[in-house]
Amino acid sequence: MTTARRDTYTPDSLLAVAVTVFNERGYDGTSMEHLSKAAGISKSSIYHHVSGKEELLRRAVSRALDELFGILDEDHARGGRAVERLEYVTRRMVEVLTAELPYVTLLLRVRGNTATERWALERRREFDHQVARLLREAAADGEVRADVEVRLATRLVFGMINSIVEWYRPDGRDAGDGRLADTVVRLVFAGLRGEG
């Protein structure tokens, strides 16, 4: 490959190609040869940008995790009643998932077969725990139903949100107009909010 050809790829554009291939083939089923063919550049050109496919995986899942953890630092997630913070975090999770769909999809598909995957799973668990903590606070405040076990509710909420990666398409009817996030919040909190 010529230098001009290599210069058409940046670490970000190479990462986008890698995420597409990882999501199509699975991380374990992807070789550097697959990445090279998908990018249309030589393997040595890829190594010009990264040390290997695990670095690409770490960058990809880090991008998804950084976006998710960033939600918890936003003003509306940090102040106010617990139930309002929980609603805000739920809405933003859907927004991040749809905005970063390929990256979050990859994050949700890691299985723990490599050091990077185990790290990503641990970070996901930490995020889940922080959201569950908000749900427990809302329950302690009497803002969500007392007859729904917090751990089960947390799993169901995450299950609903995480399943979006299986069917959502950015060019579909719900793309970018906020209806998807609104609908998820309505469904979750109509069922979770305490009576009265």
N, C-alpha and C positions, 0 to 999 in steps of 0.2 A: 504494500500500500504506500501511496505517496504521502508526504507530509501534509499536503493540502487536504487530502481525504481524511487523515487523522484529525486535523483541526476542525472538521465539521462536527466532531463529537466532543461534547463537554462531559464532565462527570455527571451532571444532572440528566442530560439526554441519554447517556449510556445507562444510568440508573433506571430511567423510565422504560427502556427496552428490556433490561434485566427483569424488572418487576413483571412486565407482561409475560415474558418467557417463564418465570418462576410460577406465575399463576396458572399458566396453560399446562406446563409439564410437571409442576411440583418442584420444589427446591432440590430434593434428592435426585429427581429424574432429569435435571438440567446439567449439562456439561459446559465447559468453556467453549467447546465446538458449537454447541447450540447457540450460545450467546454471540459468538463470532458471526455465525450465519445470520442470525436475526438482526444484528447491528450492521451487517455488511462490511465489517472490517476484520482485520486479522486478529488472532489471539494476542499477538505481541502488542498490537495497538490498544487492546483492552488493558493489558498489563501496564501500559504507559499511564493509565488513569487510576488503576486499582491493583491491589495485591492478589486478588482472586475473587471467586464468586461469593465466598463468605463475607468479604468486606462489602460487596454489593448488598447482600442480605442484611447485614448490620445497618448499613445506611438506610435501606428501605424501611425496616421495622422501626428504626430510630425516628425516622420522619413521622410515621404514624403515631408512635408513642409520644413524641414531643408535642404533637398537635393535641392529643388527648389530655396529657398532663397539663398543657397550657390552659385548657378549659378551667381547671381547678384554681388557677391563679387569676382568673378574670374577676373583676369587681363583683358581678352579680352572683358568682359562685362562692364568694368569701363573706358577704354581708347580708343580713336580713334573716327572716325566718327560715328554718331548715327546709321546710316543704317548698318554699319558693326557690331556694338554692338548688334543691333536688330537681325541681321542674326545669330550671335553667340549664343545669348540667345535662339532663336528659335530652333537651332540645339541642344543645350544642353537640352532644355526642352524635346525634343523627346528622347534623350539619357537617361535622368533621368527617364522618363516615362517607357521606355523599361527595364531599369536596375532594377527599383523598382516597377515593374508592379503591384503586389498585393497591395502594400501600396498606390500607386497613385490611383489605381482603387477604393480602399476604400475611400480615400480622396474625389474623385469625386462623390461618392455616398452618402455622408453624407447629411442629410436634415434639420438639425437644431432642432431636437427633444430633445436634451440634451444640457447641458452647454458646454460639450466638442465639440459637433457638431457645436454649434453656434460660439464657439471660432475658430474652423477650417474654417468655412465659412468666418469669418472676416479676417483671415490670408490669405485665398485664394484670397479674394477681394483685399487685400493690394498688393499681388504679381501681380495680374492682372493690378492694377493701375500703378505699377512700370514699367511693360512691355508697357502699353499704353503710359506712359510718354516718353519712348524711341521712340515709333512710332510717337508721336507728334513732338519730336525733329527732327526726320528724315524728317517729312513732312515740318517743318519750314526751314530745310536746303535745301529743294527742291529735296531731294533724293528719295522720294516716291510720288506717284501720288497725285496731289492736288484734283482730282475729286472723290476721295474715302474718305468718311467720316471716321475719325480716330476711333471713337467708334465702328462703324460697322465693319471696318477692324479688329480691335482688337478682337471682338466677333467671327468673321469668322476664324481668325487664331487660337484662342483658341479652337473653335469648331472642327476644323480639327485635331489639336493635341490631344485634349481630347477624340475624337472618337476612337483613336487608341486602347484604353483599351477594346473596344468592340470586336475587331477582331484579334488583334496581339497575336501571340503565340510565346514564346521564342524559341521553337524548330522548327519554320517554316523557310522558305527560307531567310527571312531578318534578322534572329537572329544574332546579334553581328557583322555584317559586315559593318555597317554604311550606307548601301543603303537606309534604311528607312529615316534616318535623312537627307541625301542628297536629297532625293526625295521631302520631305516636304519643305525643304528650297528652292529648285528650283521652286516648284509649287507656294509657297507663294510669293517669291520675283520676279518671272517672271511677276506676276500680280500686285505687289505693286510698283516696281521700276518705277520712273519717266522716261519718254522718254528722251533720250539723256543723 
